[in-house]
Amino acid sequence: MVSRLILILGDQLSPDLSALRNANPDNDIVVMAEVGDEASYVPHHPKKIAFVFAAMRKFAQQLRAQGWNVLYAQLDDTKNAGSIVGELLRRAQDTGISRVRATEPGEWRLIEALQQAPLQVEILEDDRFLASHKDFQDWAAGRKQLRMEYFYREMRRKTGLLMDGDQPEGGKWNYDHDNRKPAPDDVSYPGPMQFTPDAVVEDVLDLVDARFGEHFGTLRPFHYATDRAGAHRALMQFIRNALPRFGDFQDAMLDQNRFLYHAVISPYLNAGLLSPLEICRAAEDAYKSGKAPLNAVEGFIRQIIGWREYVRGIYFLEGADYASRNALGHTRSLPAFYWGSDTRMRCISKAVEQTRDEAYAHHIQRLMVTGNFGLLAGIDPHQVHEWYLSVYIDAYEWVEAPNTVGMSLFADGGIIASKPYVSSGAYINRMSDYCKNCAYSVSAKTGEDACPFNLLYWHFLARHRDRFAGNPRMANMYRTWDRMDETRRDTVLRDADLFLNKMDRGERV
C-alpha cells in the first residue's frame, strides 16, 4: 500500500474529516503545522491565533491517542518552513512520501497553493457542510437572483429540521418579524461559558504574545474552549440558558453588555470542533421539549443551515476574485479608529473596543455599525474585508468575504443583497443604547454635532443615485430626499463632506 501525507489545517479539527476517512493509521502520516504565513498573511487577532494553535495541539494529541502517526510542527520549531506547502515539502523529503491527501481549504489562496505544489496532491471536498458545491450550483443554476431565503427552505427540506411533514413547523418558514426587538433594559444571561487556560493553552499564549504581540487585539484574559469537549459544554449552556431569549434580542446591542443572548459558538463550528447538524438538532430538541420558543430556534437554525451554508456556496460559486470586487468604486482608506484610535462615535467605539478585547462582535454590530459606516463613507472594500478577516476569531475567507464584500459593502454588485444595507443613526438608536452616551446627537440632521450616520446616509444615496434610484426597495428613500428643500439637501451634503474630509486628514471624528 502506498503511503500518503494527510494534511490537516487549523480549521479542520474534525475526526470525520474527509482527508482522514478511509486513510490507514498504520501506513499514512498526518501533517499539521503552526506556520507564520497563516498567522500573518493578515494581522490576525492574537486570540484567534492562540485559539487555533491550542486547538490544533489538542487535536493532534487526540489523533495520536487513536493510533495516528502525527508529524506536528510548532511555530517555534527551528526547522519550521513557515508555510503549509513548505511544511509538506519538508515532510515529504524526510519521509520519502510525495503523495498528499487534503480536505479542501476554505480559502482560494490555499487551494491554489496546494494545486501548485510540486507534490501529488489529492484535494477532497469538505463534506462537513450540508450543501456540496454541486448542490449549490444546481440550486443556483438558472436563477436571476440568488436569495438566501429560498436556499434556506431547501436546506430545511433536506435536513428535516423544524419540518412538519413537507410544511414548516408552525406554518411559516421565517420568524424574523418576531426577532427584531430593541435592546432590553437588563439581560439575565451571564454570557458564554468561559474556560480557564490549561498548560497547553498557557504555552500557546506565551508563544503568541512573544511573536504576535504587536497585532491588534488583547490576548489575555483568554476564555475560549480549545477542544471538542469544551465546545460542546459551551453549546449546551447556551441552549439551556440563552436560546429561549436569543430570538427576541438577536439584533439588539447594549453599551455595557457585549454578548446579550448570543451563543458565541461560531469559533468552534468554523474550526470543526462542532458540527452544524449537532448544533441545530440540539436547538430543535429544545423547541420540541418546550424549553425554547419557535421564533428563537428557527432564527438560530437559519443562521447555520441557511446563512452559513449560503455564503459558503456564494464564495465558491463566484470564484477566486470575489474578495477583491468593488462594484461601487469606493477607494477611501480605512480610518484609524477601526484599529482602536479614538472616535467620538459611541457605536463604532464600543464595537471596536469589544472586537479588540474579545475577537468577537455579533452580526448586527458587524453589519449595521462597522459595516454600515464603511459602506456609507465609501471605504475601500478590500481594506474593510482584510480588517474583518484580521480581527475576528471566527473569520475564514469562505465565510467572511461574502458577509463583508457582499452583505455589508455591496461590493459584489448585488449578488447577495438586493439593496445596500445602509441606515442612518435612527436604526442604531432603535436597536441599542449607544446613542444615549454619544458625543453626537442622533436627532440632529445637520451641523457639527449631527450623527455622522445621518449625514453619510444621504451622502451615499446622492452620490449613487444613478445606480439605485430605480431599485424598488429604495424608492421611498429617494422620494424622501427629493421632498427636502434644496437648501437643506445642500447643507446635508456639505456637512457630510466636512466630516469625511476631517476623517481623511486623520483628525478625531
Stockholm file with secondary structure:
# STOCKHOLM 1.0

chainA/1-509         MVSRLILILGDQLSPDLSALRNANPDNDIVVMAEVGDEASYVPHHPKKIAFVFAAMRKFAQQLRAQGWNVLYAQLDDTKNAGSIVGELLRRAQDTGISRVRATEPGEWRLIEALQQAPLQVEILEDDRFLASHKDFQDWAAGRKQLRMEYFYREMRRKTGLLMDGDQPEGGKWNYDHDNRKPAPDDVSYPGPMQFTPDAVVEDVLDLVDARFGEHFGTLRPFHYATDRAGAHRALMQFIRNALPRFGDFQDAMLDQNRFLYHAVISPYLNAGLLSPLEICRAAEDAYKSGKAPLNAVEGFIRQIIGWREYVRGIYFLEGADYASRNALGHTRSLPAFYWGSDTRMRCISKAVEQTRDEAYAHHIQRLMVTGNFGLLAGIDPHQVHEWYLSVYIDAYEWVEAPNTVGMSLFADGGIIASKPYVSSGAYINRMSDYCKNCAYSVSAKTGEDACPFNLLYWHFLARHRDRFAGNPRMANMYRTWDRMDETRRDTVLRDADLFLNKMDRGERV
#=GR chainA/1-509 SS CCCCEEECCTTCCCTTCTTTTTCCTTTCEEEEECCHHHHHTTTCCHHHHHHHHHHHHHHHHHHHHTTCEEEEECTTCTTCCSSHHHHHHHHHHHHCCCEEEEECCSSHHHHHHHHHSSSEEEEECCTTSSSCHHHHHHHHTTCSCCCHHHHHHHHHHHHCTTEETTEEGGGCSCCGGGSCCCCCSCCCCCCSCCCCCCHHHHHHHHHHHHHHTTSSSCCCSCCCCCSHHHHHHHHHHHHHHTHHHHHHHTTCBBTTBSCTTCCCCHHHHHHTSSCHHHHHHHHHHHHHTTSSCHHHHHHHHIIIIIIIHHHHHHHHHHCTTGGGCCTTCCCBCCCGGGGTCCCSCHHHHHHHHHHHHHSCCCHHIIIIIIIHHHHHHTBCHHHHHHHHHHHCTTCCHHHHHIIIIIIITCTTSSSSCSSCCCCCHHHHHHHBSGGGGCSSBTTCCSSTTBCHHHHHHHHHHHHTHHHHTTCGGGHHHHHHHHHSCHHHHHHHHHHHHHHHHHHHTTCCC
#=GC SS_cons         CCCCEEECCTTCCCTTCTTTTTCCTTTCEEEEECCHHHHHTTTCCHHHHHHHHHHHHHHHHHHHHTTCEEEEECTTCTTCCSSHHHHHHHHHHHHCCCEEEEECCSSHHHHHHHHHSSSEEEEECCTTSSSCHHHHHHHHTTCSCCCHHHHHHHHHHHHCTTEETTEEGGGCSCCGGGSCCCCCSCCCCCCSCCCCCCHHHHHHHHHHHHHHTTSSSCCCSCCCCCSHHHHHHHHHHHHHHTHHHHHHHTTCBBTTBSCTTCCCCHHHHHHTSSCHHHHHHHHHHHHHTTSSCHHHHHHHHIIIIIIIHHHHHHHHHHCTTGGGCCTTCCCBCCCGGGGTCCCSCHHHHHHHHHHHHHSCCCHHIIIIIIIHHHHHHTBCHHHHHHHHHHHCTTCCHHHHHIIIIIIITCTTSSSSCSSCCCCCHHHHHHHBSGGGGCSSBTTCCSSTTBCHHHHHHHHHHHHTHHHHTTCGGGHHHHHHHHHSCHHHHHHHHHHHHHHHHHHHTTCCC
//
